């Protein structure tokens, strides 16, 4: 569904918005002129659409990907953590103190959280897990898994179906609706 309106109030993410997001994920430093050219739209339309995506908080920040290996962080591990259920706030405070942490997620299943930590070597990971994380009073149990290889993939936004869905209703529900449409039961 193509919508020529570049404001995102109640409009839908059309193919141009999705293509713009894909281009920006590949290179957030691309010039507006180059972006407009790749999308086949005018520069003023590209500016308006980009500003609309920022104003709607779909684009939350511009960032760079850093190769941790080039910074000496050659070892990466996932630390699965089981918590005392009354100590979530304490857990959150400790996370901010952990210099080796570069990502975490709250999970379901056997563990409550997953922490991705990076260090210069295996003893560095061991120190983080044994001398720091496992010493937090809120932590009941940990399991550490070392990563052998990492590869980052972004899902293709061109396949996200948004007809009939306003941007306010997107988020998880939009993706659930798309998944259900693509995989009917």
ZAKOL-903118 format. One record per residue: x, y, z of N, C-alpha, C, O, CB in turn. Coordinates in Angstrom, 3 decimals. Glycine has a CB too. Example, Ala and Ser with C-alpha at 12.3 -4.5 7.8 and 13.67 -1.06 7.14 Angstrom:
2
SITE        n.X        n.Y        n.Z       ca.X       ca.Y       ca.Z        c.X        c.Y        c.Z        o.X        o.Y        o.Z       cb.X       cb.Y       cb.Z
SITE     13.190     -5.690      7.800     12.300     -4.500      7.800     13.200     -3.300      7.800     14.236     -3.319      8.465     11.308     -4.473      9.046
SITE     12.850     -2.250      7.080     13.670     -1.060      7.140     12.900      0.030      7.870     13.409      1.138      8.039     14.084     -0.598      5.725
This chain:
185
SITE        n.X        n.Y        n.Z       ca.X       ca.Y       ca.Z        c.X        c.Y        c.Z        o.X        o.Y        o.Z       cb.X       cb.Y       cb.Z
SITE      0.850     -1.172      0.000      0.000      0.000      0.000      0.888      1.223      0.000      1.605      1.459      0.972     -0.963      0.004      1.212
SITE      0.862      1.995     -1.042      1.672      3.200     -1.134      0.858      4.387     -0.688     -0.277      4.585     -1.122      2.195      3.409     -2.560
SITE      1.439      5.158      0.166      0.783      6.357      0.680      1.731      7.505      0.474      2.840      7.477      1.006      0.386      6.212      2.185
SITE      1.345      8.519     -0.279      2.248      9.606     -0.606      2.383     10.622      0.515      3.281     11.462      0.470      1.784     10.291     -1.847
SITE      1.527     10.570      1.509      1.598     11.492      2.636      2.832     11.168      3.475      3.014     10.022      3.885      0.307     11.416      3.499
SITE      3.689     12.174      3.736      4.912     11.905      4.473      4.763     12.118      5.966      5.709     11.834      6.701      6.014     12.765      3.955
SITE      3.626     12.605      6.462      3.430     12.698      7.908      2.927     11.349      8.398      2.239     10.632      7.672      2.429     13.849      8.283
SITE      3.272     11.012      9.626      2.935      9.679     10.107      1.816      9.663     11.130      1.637      8.661     11.824      4.140      9.043     10.693
SITE      1.064     10.733     11.244     -0.011     10.775     12.232     -0.844      9.521     12.238     -0.711      8.715     13.159     -0.893     11.952     11.984
SITE     -1.684      9.319     11.270     -2.516      8.127     11.183     -2.235      7.341      9.905     -2.988      6.431      9.560     -3.987      8.509     11.247
SITE     -1.161      7.684      9.205     -0.873      6.988      7.954     -0.122      5.696      8.228      0.274      5.421      9.361     -0.063      7.885      7.007
SITE      0.065      4.920      7.197      0.664      3.605      7.302      2.102      3.645      6.796      2.468      4.522      6.012     -0.158      2.571      6.519
SITE      2.904      2.704      7.242      4.249      2.552      6.703      4.122      1.991      5.292      3.778      0.823      5.109      5.134      1.623      7.611
SITE      4.398      2.818      4.312      4.315      2.336      2.939      5.665      1.786      2.495      6.619      1.762      3.272      3.853      3.460      1.993
SITE      5.738      1.348      1.245      6.961      0.740      0.722      8.139      1.705      0.761      9.274      1.282      0.979      6.737      0.259     -0.702
SITE      7.890      2.979      0.556      8.982      3.963      0.579      9.535      4.114      1.987     10.753      4.158      2.163      8.499      5.328      0.051
SITE      8.670      4.196      2.995      9.147      4.261      4.382      9.977      3.022      4.723     11.045      3.142      5.324      7.954      4.391      5.360
SITE      9.498      1.838      4.344     10.226      0.609      4.649     11.570      0.570      3.934     12.575      0.169      4.521      9.394     -0.610      4.264
SITE     11.593      0.985      2.669     12.855      1.035      1.922     13.801      2.051      2.558     15.006      1.811      2.634     12.599      1.395      0.433
SITE     13.269      3.180      3.014     14.089      4.198      3.673     14.710      3.626      4.944     15.900      3.822      5.193     13.245      5.455      4.004
SITE     13.926      2.929      5.739     14.448      2.333      6.965     15.531      1.301      6.665     16.541      1.245      7.367     13.318      1.687      7.761
SITE     15.332      0.481      5.624     16.353     -0.494      5.247     17.643      0.196      4.821     18.731     -0.226      5.216     15.841     -1.390      4.118
SITE     17.533      1.249      4.023     18.720      1.997      3.591     19.448      2.599      4.779     20.676      2.540      4.850     18.330      3.101      2.604
SITE     18.706      3.176      5.712     19.327      3.802      6.882     19.958      2.773      7.818     20.957      3.070      8.472     18.297      4.622      7.642
SITE     19.395      1.582      7.890     20.019      0.529      8.702     21.348      0.108      8.098     22.282     -0.233      8.823     19.086     -0.691      8.828
SITE     21.437      0.130      6.766     22.686     -0.227      6.100     23.736      0.859      6.235     24.925      0.564      6.358     22.435     -0.511      4.640
SITE     23.299      2.134      6.213     24.234      3.258      6.315     23.472      4.469      6.832     22.822      5.174      6.061     24.909      3.570      4.935
SITE     23.552      4.709      8.132     22.812      5.832      8.716     23.445      7.175      8.378     22.873      8.221      8.687     22.729      5.674     10.224
SITE     24.612      7.162      7.751     25.273      8.410      7.363     24.996      8.793      5.909     25.560      9.770      5.415     26.769      8.288      7.579
SITE     24.155      8.056      5.231     23.856      8.351      3.837     23.272      9.764      3.734     22.478     10.179      4.578     22.870      7.298      3.248
SITE     23.669     10.487      2.706     23.142     11.846      2.534     21.685     11.793      2.093     21.228     10.801      1.525     23.985     12.636      1.504
SITE     20.977     12.856      2.359     19.577     12.927      1.931     19.482     12.833      0.414     18.579     12.185     -0.115     18.918     14.232      2.428
SITE     20.405     13.475     -0.284     20.392     13.423     -1.755     20.551     11.984     -2.243     19.815     11.541     -3.125     21.518     14.311     -2.343
SITE     21.510     11.254     -1.670     21.719      9.863     -2.078     20.526      8.995     -1.675     20.113      8.116     -2.431     23.015      9.308     -1.454
SITE     19.980      9.239     -0.500     18.816      8.482     -0.037     17.624      8.715     -0.968     16.953      7.767     -1.378     18.452      8.878      1.412
SITE     17.369      9.972     -1.295     16.262     10.300     -2.201     16.463      9.627     -3.553     15.516      9.102     -4.141     16.139     11.828     -2.380
SITE     17.688      9.645     -4.039     17.993      9.026     -5.332     17.736      7.513     -5.289     17.135      6.958     -6.209     19.460      9.307     -5.728
SITE     18.192      6.855     -4.223     17.980      5.407     -4.096     16.499      5.055     -4.012     16.072      4.008     -4.499     18.705      4.875     -2.865
SITE     15.714      5.946     -3.383     14.284      5.679     -3.199     13.429      6.164     -4.358     12.250      5.821     -4.451     13.807      6.321     -1.931
SITE     14.024      6.969     -5.248     13.271      7.505     -6.379     12.266      8.575     -5.977     11.193      8.684     -6.570     12.556      6.391     -7.084
SITE     12.623      9.374     -4.952     11.755     10.460     -4.502     12.557     11.751     -4.451     13.784     11.727     -4.547     11.134     10.142     -3.113
SITE     11.880     12.864     -4.302     12.571     14.148     -4.216     13.282     14.278     -2.872     12.953     13.585     -1.908     11.579     15.314     -4.414
SITE     14.269     15.184     -2.826     14.971     15.414     -1.567     14.027     15.969     -0.507     14.120     15.595      0.662     16.144     16.372     -1.780
SITE     13.120     16.857     -0.906     12.191     17.417      0.080     11.281     16.326      0.648     10.968     16.337      1.839     11.343     18.540     -0.554
SITE     10.858     15.385     -0.198     10.049     14.259      0.268     10.876     13.380      1.210     10.371     12.918      2.232      9.522     13.426     -0.934
SITE     12.149     13.151      0.865     13.021     12.341      1.716     13.211     13.012      3.077     13.135     12.345      4.108     14.389     12.115      1.033
SITE     13.457     14.322      3.089     13.581     15.054      4.358     12.307     14.930      5.188     12.363     14.640      6.383     13.896     16.540      4.096
SITE     11.158     15.150      4.549      9.883     15.105      5.265      9.632     13.718      5.842      9.192     13.587      6.984      8.730     15.506      4.336
SITE      9.912     12.685      5.056      9.703     11.315      5.521     10.662     10.956      6.652     10.263     10.327      7.632      9.870     10.334      4.363
SITE     11.918     11.351      6.518     12.889     11.083      7.572     12.481     11.778      8.869     12.517     11.172      9.939     14.292     11.539      7.139
SITE     12.100     13.032      8.773     11.661     13.772      9.960     10.417     13.132     10.575     10.286     13.086     11.798     11.376     15.243      9.600
SITE      9.514     12.643      9.745      8.310     11.987     10.254      8.669     10.707     11.013      8.074     10.421     12.052      7.342     11.667      9.099
SITE      9.636      9.935     10.504     10.071      8.714     11.191     10.723      9.036     12.538     10.534      8.313     13.516     11.052      7.927     10.308
SITE     11.482     10.116     12.578     12.100     10.540     13.838     11.035     11.039     14.807     11.032     10.666     15.980     13.154     11.642     13.588
SITE     10.130     11.885     14.315      9.065     12.435     15.167      8.158     11.344     15.731      7.651     11.472     16.845      8.227     13.437     14.378
SITE      7.951     10.274     14.969      7.105      9.160     15.416      7.881      8.173     16.295      7.323      7.168     16.735      6.518      8.426     14.205
SITE      9.160      8.455     16.552     10.034      7.611     17.385     10.258      6.226     16.794     10.605      5.291     17.516      9.445      7.470     18.772
SITE     10.063      6.090     15.497     10.416      4.837     14.833     11.933      4.783     14.705     12.543      3.746     14.964      9.725      4.716     13.428
SITE     12.542      5.893     14.308     13.993      6.032     14.369     14.284      6.644     15.732     13.906      7.784     16.004     14.572      6.922     13.172
SITE     14.947      5.891     16.572     15.194      6.347     17.933     16.574      6.963     18.107     16.767      7.814     18.975     15.030      5.203     18.890
SITE     17.537      6.541     17.290     18.876      7.117     17.354     19.664      6.666     16.145     19.304      5.703     15.467     19.601      6.715     18.662
SITE     20.740      7.377     15.890     21.683      6.991     14.845     22.925      6.476     15.568     23.358      7.062     16.559     22.024      8.203     13.866
SITE     23.488      5.393     15.078     24.580      4.759     15.802     25.584      4.151     14.829     25.392      4.196     13.613     24.041      3.684     16.755
SITE     26.643      3.590     15.371     27.641      2.881     14.580     27.815      1.486     15.155     27.606      1.266     16.349     28.995      3.647     14.559
SITE     28.196      0.550     14.306     28.553     -0.789     14.754     30.064     -0.821     14.946     30.820     -0.432     14.056     28.081     -1.887     13.731
SITE     30.492     -1.281     16.096     31.907     -1.357     16.418     32.302     -2.820     16.494     31.575     -3.634     17.063     32.227     -0.620     17.749
SITE     33.447     -3.156     15.924     33.967     -4.513     16.002     34.694     -4.663     17.332     35.783     -4.112     17.495     34.912     -4.834     14.799
SITE     34.114     -5.407     18.302     34.748     -5.534     19.610     36.132     -6.178     19.540     36.985     -5.898     20.382     33.865     -6.338     20.527
SITE     36.364     -7.041     18.541     37.670     -7.679     18.393     38.768     -6.643     18.153     39.887     -6.788     18.647     37.640     -8.688     17.240
SITE     38.445     -5.612     17.405     39.430     -4.562     17.105     39.752     -3.737     18.346     40.771     -3.047     18.380     38.912     -3.643     15.988
SITE     38.895     -3.800     19.366     39.122     -3.091     20.626     39.719     -4.008     21.688     39.843     -3.624     22.851     37.816     -2.491     21.135
SITE     40.087     -5.218     21.283     40.697     -6.151     22.221     39.711     -7.040     22.951     40.125     -7.889     23.740     41.487     -5.403     23.212
SITE     38.426     -6.873     22.714     37.405     -7.697     23.367     37.165     -8.920     22.490     36.198     -8.979     21.730     36.069     -6.889     23.600
SITE     38.064     -9.894     22.610     38.060    -11.041     21.710     37.179    -12.194     22.172     36.903    -13.106     21.392     39.447    -11.532     21.535
SITE     36.735    -12.171     23.420     35.937    -13.269     23.959     34.558    -12.733     24.336     34.436    -11.718     25.022     36.638    -13.926     25.192
SITE     33.528    -13.432     23.877     32.149    -13.050     24.186     31.438    -14.242     24.794     31.604    -15.379     24.352     31.401    -12.548     22.916
SITE     30.640    -13.962     25.818     29.875    -15.029     26.467     28.468    -14.533     26.757     28.236    -13.345     26.979     30.568    -15.501     27.774
SITE     27.545    -15.470     26.748     26.189    -15.217     27.217     26.103    -15.773     28.625     26.426    -16.936     28.866     25.105    -15.861     26.269
SITE     25.671    -14.947     29.542     25.517    -15.376     30.925     24.030    -15.384     31.225     23.388    -14.335     31.271     26.303    -14.444     31.921
SITE     23.489    -16.575     31.428     22.082    -16.731     31.758     21.962    -16.651     33.275     22.715    -17.301     34.000     21.502    -18.084     31.202
SITE     21.012    -15.851     33.749     20.922    -15.545     35.172     19.535    -15.889     35.698     18.519    -15.525     35.105     21.242    -14.062     35.430
SITE     19.512    -16.600     36.826     18.279    -16.863     37.562     18.296    -15.931     38.771     19.301    -15.834     39.475     18.154    -18.391     37.994
SITE     17.172    -15.245     39.008     17.123    -14.195     40.022     16.182    -14.517     41.170     15.236    -15.293     41.037     16.712    -12.901     39.392
SITE     16.474    -13.895     42.291     15.513    -13.824     43.388     14.411    -12.897     42.884     14.680    -11.735     42.578     16.177    -13.297     44.757
SITE     13.189    -13.383     42.791     12.109    -12.641     42.149     11.725    -11.342     42.861     11.014    -10.519     42.285     10.909    -13.513     42.052
SITE     12.168    -11.146     44.067     11.860     -9.904     44.774     12.963     -8.865     44.599     12.907     -7.801     45.216     11.644    -10.183     46.257
SITE     13.965     -9.154     43.766     15.138     -8.281     43.684     15.407     -7.750     42.279     16.564     -7.527     41.925     16.348     -9.019     44.171
SITE     14.383     -7.546     41.484     14.578     -7.055     40.119     15.212     -5.666     40.092     16.075     -5.397     39.257     13.250     -7.026     39.382
SITE     14.790     -4.783     40.997     15.367     -3.427     41.026     16.851     -3.491     41.362     17.659     -2.787     40.756     14.625     -2.534     42.056
SITE     17.201     -4.317     42.307     18.613     -4.485     42.671     19.405     -4.996     41.470     20.510     -4.523     41.204     18.761     -5.460     43.871
SITE     18.843     -5.956     40.752     19.486     -6.496     39.556     19.744     -5.379     38.548     20.840     -5.284     37.996     18.617     -7.606     38.922
SITE     18.746     -4.536     38.306     18.900     -3.427     37.370     20.007     -2.479     37.769     20.736     -1.986     36.908     17.615     -2.669     37.255
SITE     20.148     -2.215     39.054     21.223     -1.328     39.525     22.595     -1.937     39.261     23.526     -1.235     38.866     21.061     -1.036     41.026
SITE     22.716     -3.239     39.478     23.996     -3.911     39.238     24.368     -3.904     37.750     25.546     -3.802     37.407     23.938     -5.353     39.755
SITE     23.384     -4.012     36.883     23.677     -4.027     35.449     24.430     -2.776     35.016     25.336     -2.847     34.186     22.386     -4.157     34.647
SITE     24.058     -1.644     35.574     24.695     -0.378     35.194     26.150     -0.298     35.653     26.907      0.537     35.159     23.915      0.790     35.774
SITE     26.543     -1.147     36.579     27.907     -1.154     37.098     28.825     -2.097     36.321     30.043     -2.050     36.491     27.897     -1.543     38.558
SITE     28.259     -2.943     35.479     29.019     -4.005     34.815     29.620     -3.482     33.509     28.925     -3.386     32.498     28.115     -5.238     34.541
SITE     30.901     -3.146     33.533     31.570     -2.550     32.361     31.622     -3.489     31.155     31.607     -3.028     30.013     32.981     -2.137     32.732
SITE     31.681     -4.769     31.392     31.815     -5.742     30.306     30.489     -6.040     29.603     30.472     -6.695     28.561     32.397     -7.026     30.843
SITE     29.403     -5.570     30.161     28.069     -5.834     29.597     27.836     -4.971     28.366     28.025     -3.756     28.415     26.965     -5.569     30.649
SITE     27.421     -5.598     27.249     27.050     -4.781     26.093     25.619     -5.018     25.634     25.138     -4.332     24.732     27.991     -5.052     24.953
SITE     24.923     -5.992     26.248     23.527     -6.256     25.906     22.932     -7.128     26.987     23.613     -7.986     27.549     23.397     -6.932     24.509
SITE     21.657     -6.908     27.278     20.955     -7.835     28.152     19.503     -7.913     27.724     18.981     -7.020     27.057     21.069     -7.404     29.632
SITE     18.865     -9.002     28.123     17.451     -9.197     27.827     16.812     -9.948     28.986     17.437    -10.811     29.602     17.253     -9.966     26.486
SITE     15.575     -9.614     29.271     14.774    -10.366     30.219     14.172    -11.520     29.424     13.654    -11.313     28.327     13.660     -9.465     30.912
SITE     14.236    -12.711     29.960     13.845    -13.893     29.191     12.774    -14.710     29.911     12.465    -14.471     31.078     15.063    -14.767     28.916
SITE     12.228    -15.663     29.196     11.323    -16.643     29.784     12.053    -17.972     29.817     13.103    -18.122     29.192      9.978    -16.748     28.983
SITE     11.519    -18.915     30.524     12.135    -20.236     30.570     12.899    -20.455     31.859     12.512    -19.946     32.911     13.058    -20.427     29.390
SITE     13.967    -21.199     31.781     14.735    -21.584     32.968     15.446    -20.413     33.628     15.691    -20.434     34.835     15.746    -22.632     32.601
SITE     15.780    -19.390     32.845     16.506    -18.241     33.377     15.690    -16.980     33.200     14.830    -16.894     32.323     17.871    -18.093     32.695
SITE     15.973    -16.003     34.044     15.226    -14.746     34.030     15.837    -13.693     33.112     15.137    -12.808     32.620     15.136    -14.198     35.424
SITE     17.133    -13.792     32.887     17.815    -12.786     32.072     18.990    -13.418     31.348     19.507    -14.462     31.747     18.293    -11.604     32.941
SITE     19.396    -12.760     30.273     20.567    -13.160     29.513     21.435    -11.921     29.364     20.969    -10.878     28.907     20.180    -13.774     28.114
SITE     22.696    -12.040     29.751     23.647    -10.944     29.634     24.701    -11.325     28.606     25.240    -12.431     28.647     24.300    -10.612     31.007
SITE     24.996    -10.415     27.685     26.117    -10.648     26.767     27.274     -9.807     27.286     27.187     -8.582     27.364     25.749    -10.278     25.259
SITE     28.348    -10.483     27.635     29.517     -9.799     28.164     30.711    -10.053     27.252     30.818    -11.103     26.618     29.820    -10.263     29.606
SITE     31.603     -9.069     27.203     32.794     -9.158     26.362     34.027     -8.854     27.208     34.007     -7.968     28.063     32.699     -8.181     25.153
SITE     35.095     -9.600     26.956     36.344     -9.393     27.691     37.520     -9.687     26.766     37.354    -10.192     25.656     36.402    -10.293     28.963
SITE     38.708     -9.357     27.253     39.922     -9.571     26.468     40.265    -11.051     26.327     40.854    -11.471     25.331     41.086     -8.833     27.103
SITE     39.887    -11.843     27.347     40.277    -13.252     27.363     39.312    -14.051     28.237     38.434    -13.484     28.887     41.731    -13.412     27.874
SITE     39.486    -15.367     28.244     38.616    -16.239     29.032     38.695    -15.914     30.528     37.653    -15.863     31.182     38.987    -17.703     28.796
SITE     39.892    -15.693     31.096     39.920    -15.307     32.515     39.141    -14.010     32.795     38.620    -13.830     33.896     41.367    -15.140     32.974
SITE     39.060    -13.121     31.821     38.265    -11.904     31.994     36.783    -12.216     32.135     36.100    -11.621     32.969     38.483    -10.959     30.819
SITE     36.284    -13.136     31.336     34.881    -13.570     31.457     34.679    -14.281     32.785     33.688    -14.049     33.478     34.479    -14.504     30.278
SITE     35.630    -15.154     33.137     35.536    -15.888     34.402     35.471    -14.920     35.581     34.678    -15.123     36.500     36.737    -16.845     34.565
SITE     36.287    -13.875     35.566     36.269    -12.886     36.632     34.923    -12.187     36.716     34.394    -11.985     37.809     37.373    -11.866     36.423
SITE     34.360    -11.813     35.561     33.062    -11.131     35.543     31.984    -12.014     36.153     31.179    -11.550     36.961     32.675    -10.739     34.108
SITE     31.967    -13.286     35.769     30.913    -14.188     36.244     31.110    -14.554     37.712     30.168    -14.475     38.501     30.879    -15.459     35.392
SITE     32.329    -14.953     38.084     32.559    -15.464     39.440     32.691    -14.349     40.471     32.134    -14.444     41.565     33.808    -16.323     39.465
SITE     33.427    -13.290     40.125     33.702    -12.253     41.120     32.678    -11.119     41.122     32.603    -10.353     42.083     35.067    -11.684     40.883
SITE     31.905    -11.013     40.071     30.925     -9.938     40.042     29.496    -10.488     40.017     28.811    -10.458     41.040     31.164     -9.039     38.829
SITE     29.043    -10.985     38.880     27.632    -11.360     38.708     27.169    -12.350     39.772     26.124    -12.140     40.388     27.413    -11.959     37.321
SITE     27.920    -13.420     40.001     27.476    -14.434     40.962     27.524    -13.938     42.407     26.975    -14.585     43.298     28.330    -15.679     40.826
SITE     28.169    -12.807     42.646     28.234    -12.245     43.994     27.084    -11.288     44.293     26.904    -10.883     45.442     29.547    -11.527     44.185
SITE     26.315    -10.926     43.294     25.175    -10.050     43.532     24.158    -10.830     44.375     23.815    -11.957     44.018     24.540     -9.550     42.175
SITE     23.672    -10.265     45.475     22.712    -10.983     46.326     21.426    -11.389     45.599     20.767    -12.343     46.012     22.357    -10.129     47.513
SITE     21.066    -10.699     44.548     19.832    -11.000     43.815     19.967    -12.203     42.893     18.959    -12.729     42.422     19.409     -9.799     43.007
SITE     21.190    -12.649     42.624     21.432    -13.747     41.673     21.420    -15.078     42.404     22.149    -15.281     43.375     22.781    -13.554     40.934
SITE     20.562    -15.996     41.911     20.484    -17.342     42.486     21.377    -18.321     41.747     21.962    -19.213     42.361     19.049    -17.844     42.468
SITE     21.488    -18.162     40.417     22.209    -19.148     39.613     22.627    -18.501     38.302     21.962    -17.584     37.819     21.336    -20.411     39.353
SITE     23.728    -18.974     37.726     24.154    -18.516     36.405     24.580    -19.715     35.568     24.952    -20.766     36.089     25.311    -17.489     36.520
SITE     24.515    -19.526     34.275     25.087    -20.483     33.321     25.754    -19.658     32.238     25.144    -18.743     31.686     23.989    -21.461     32.718
SITE     27.000    -19.975     31.931     27.767    -19.202     30.957     28.001    -20.026     29.705     28.393    -21.190     29.778     29.109    -18.745     31.555
SITE     27.758    -19.412     28.560     27.968    -20.045     27.264     28.892    -19.132     26.457     28.580    -17.961     26.241     26.601    -20.299     26.511
SITE     30.025    -19.670     26.014     30.953    -18.888     25.205     30.519    -18.923     23.754     30.090    -19.965     23.257     32.391    -19.414     25.350
SITE     30.626    -17.794     23.071     30.268    -17.717     21.658     31.487    -18.057     20.804     32.573    -17.511     21.002     29.724    -16.308     21.301
SITE     31.290    -18.954     19.866     32.361    -19.364     18.962     32.451    -18.436     17.750     33.535    -18.180     17.224     32.142    -20.808     18.505
SITE     31.292    -17.939     17.318     31.225    -17.073     16.141     29.961    -16.235     16.263     28.939    -16.719     16.752     31.236    -17.905     14.801
SITE     30.023    -14.998     15.828     28.854    -14.128     15.831     28.601    -13.616     14.419     29.539    -13.317     13.680     29.043    -12.947     16.817
SITE     27.349    -13.520     14.058     26.939    -12.931     12.779     25.666    -12.155     13.024     24.719    -12.689     13.601     26.732    -14.022     11.669
SITE     25.625    -10.927     12.602     24.459    -10.079     12.827     23.627    -10.012     11.554     24.150     -9.737     10.475     24.885     -8.661     13.277
SITE     22.329    -10.265     11.687     21.402    -10.162     10.568     20.244     -9.274     10.985     19.725     -9.417     12.092     20.896    -11.564     10.119
SITE     19.836     -8.371     10.130     18.620     -7.599     10.349     17.508     -8.252      9.542     17.723     -8.680      8.408     18.810     -6.094      9.948
SITE     16.320     -8.328     10.132     15.195     -8.846      9.379     14.860     -7.836      8.293     15.069     -6.635      8.469     13.966     -9.121     10.302
SITE     14.350     -8.312      7.190     14.073     -7.467      6.036     12.738     -6.762      6.206     11.694     -7.412      6.254     14.080     -8.292      4.746
SITE     12.764     -5.458      6.295     11.542     -4.690      6.479     10.646     -4.711      5.249      9.452     -4.431      5.346     11.882     -3.271      6.832
SITE     11.215     -5.042      4.092     10.390     -5.092      2.878      9.281     -6.124      2.994      8.280     -6.043      2.282     11.254     -5.402      1.663
SITE      9.451     -7.092      3.881      8.450     -8.147      4.031      7.492     -7.902      5.192      6.641     -8.743      5.484      9.135     -9.473      4.220
SITE      7.627     -6.752      5.856      6.708     -6.410      6.942      5.439     -5.866      6.315      5.478     -4.885      5.573      7.342     -5.370      7.936
SITE      4.336     -6.489      6.605      3.059     -6.066      6.042      2.378     -5.116      7.011      2.158     -5.463      8.172      2.152     -7.284      5.736
SITE      2.037     -3.904      6.538      1.412     -2.941      7.439      0.052     -2.430      6.980     -0.508     -1.581      7.674      2.317     -1.790      7.621
SITE     -0.524     -2.879      5.866     -1.822     -2.329      5.483     -2.840     -2.491      6.607     -2.952     -3.550      7.225     -2.332     -3.006      4.210
SITE     -3.569     -1.423      6.848     -4.607     -1.455      7.866     -4.089     -1.254      9.276     -4.864     -1.309     10.230     -5.331     -2.741      7.794
SITE     -2.793     -1.021      9.425     -2.213     -0.847     10.739     -1.592      0.537     10.830     -0.673      0.853     10.075     -1.169     -1.940     11.031
SITE     -2.080      1.360     11.740     -1.460      2.668     11.920     -0.178      2.497     12.700      0.015      1.475     13.358     -2.414      3.651     12.639
SITE      0.696      3.474     12.639      1.973      3.369     13.328      1.807      3.274     14.831      2.624      2.636     15.494      2.842      4.547     12.986
SITE      0.786      3.882     15.385      0.568      3.802     16.825      0.289      2.358     17.252      0.616      1.966     18.372     -0.597      4.717     17.241
SITE     -0.299      1.588     16.379     -0.649      0.214     16.728      0.439     -0.771     16.340      0.318     -1.963     16.624     -1.949     -0.177     16.064
SITE      1.505     -0.298     15.694      2.574     -1.231     15.317      3.258     -1.738     16.570      2.599     -1.892     17.598      3.604     -0.556     14.370
SITE      4.525     -1.997     16.524      5.161     -2.620     17.674      4.914     -4.108     17.593      4.778     -4.650     16.496      4.629     -2.035     19.012
SITE      4.855     -4.774     18.710      4.718     -6.229     18.722      3.419     -6.687     18.077      3.405     -7.697     17.372      4.792     -6.747     20.143
SITE      2.343     -5.974     18.302      1.071     -6.420     17.738      1.112     -6.410     16.217      0.533     -7.292     15.583     -0.073     -5.538     18.237
SITE      1.783     -5.429     15.620      1.895     -5.389     14.169      2.658     -6.581     13.639      2.286     -7.148     12.612      2.566     -4.111     13.727
SITE      3.729     -6.974     14.328      4.505     -8.112     13.882      3.764     -9.414     14.128      3.870    -10.338     13.322      5.849     -8.137     14.576
SITE      3.014     -9.511     15.221      2.204    -10.697     15.487      1.153    -10.851     14.391      0.945    -11.947     13.871      1.532    -10.608     16.885
SITE      0.487     -9.740     14.042     -0.533     -9.809     12.996      0.089    -10.226     11.678     -0.510    -11.003     10.933     -1.246     -8.460     12.841
SITE      1.280     -9.725     11.374      1.961    -10.100     10.138      2.322    -11.582     10.163      2.123    -12.286      9.172      3.227     -9.241      9.932
SITE      2.849    -12.058     11.283      3.219    -13.457     11.392      2.005    -14.362     11.227      2.079    -15.395     10.563      3.893    -13.721     12.729
SITE      0.892    -13.971     11.832     -0.323    -14.781     11.718     -0.830    -14.783     10.280     -1.316    -15.804      9.792     -1.419    -14.255     12.670
SITE     -0.718    -13.633      9.596     -1.167    -13.561      8.213     -0.298    -14.436      7.310     -0.791    -15.038      6.356     -1.149    -12.110      7.723
SITE      1.001    -14.499      7.620      1.924    -15.280      6.795      1.897    -16.773      7.127      2.285    -17.603      6.305      3.333    -14.750      6.961
SITE      1.440    -17.110      8.335      1.416    -18.507      8.775      0.053    -18.830      9.385     -0.044    -19.031     10.595      2.553    -18.784      9.802
SITE     -1.001    -18.884      8.568     -2.329    -19.162      9.143     -2.359    -20.555      9.758     -1.698    -21.485      9.297     -3.435    -19.033      8.065
SITE     -3.163    -20.660     10.832     -3.255    -21.958     11.527     -4.322    -22.831     10.925     -4.534    -23.953     11.385     -3.541    -21.759     13.008
